[in-house]
């Protein structure tokens, strides 16, 4: 898991998991332009033989990052 907090309040969460030989990168961001750009890429272009990536709206990842960073959930 990676967390990037940039100027202007932009936040990026990246979570990579690997099941057997298949990897998946899930991203959440407060940067609407970034999210729209990723979502504009067709889903079949966001995967290869053993890897896929894309945005997620599952807030469980944000909760997991907050716990790792010692932040209180609001």
Secondary structure, 3 states (H helix, E strand, C coil): CEEEEEHHHEEEEEEEEEECCEEEEEEEECCHHHHHHHHHCCHHHHEECCEEEEECCCCHHHHHHHHHHCCCCC
